Amino acid sequence: MMKMNCYPKSLTECHLNGLSVDFTAKTIVYLSNLKSNVYGNIYHMINRNSEIKFVDIIDCIHNYGIELESVPYDEWKIKMKTTNDGDNSLGSILELFSNIIIGEKCLVSADGFYSAVGALSLPCFDKDYICKWLSFIMHNIVRK
């Protein structure tokens, strides 16, 4: 989005249910160390208690002086294809967005995950976290 200076308008009503990478890694280790048999089980790691509004992500980006235009989804997909650096770095993102139905709620159950990791405290994943994450990107990746 920041590279293309636009985002799909249809995402403005969406929410992101996320978990930080460090918590996710810690949880995988925790699950692998459980005494009970966890092998073969599938755990959908979804933070259902922490929804970030997509518009909050856009606000954080705007706070760094990056102007983003809201465009129709089909136009965004075309821009995504043409912005590609030739190394297909955006290809996986385009594939992800092409395979989801924007605005639909996640139908995957995370009940098994919550039962297994009940002893762990889920981290706060909110607008402040996103702004901190974006700050890291802006200072360590974008400006290099």
PyMOL commands that set and color helices and strands:
alter all, ss='L'
color gray80, all
select helices_A, chain A and resi 9-13+21-32+54-63+73-83+91-98+111-116+127-142
alter helices_A, ss='H'
color red, helices_A
select strands_A, chain A and resi 6-8+15-17+51-53+69-71
alter strands_A, ss='S'
color yellow, strands_A
deselect
rebuild
show_as cartoon
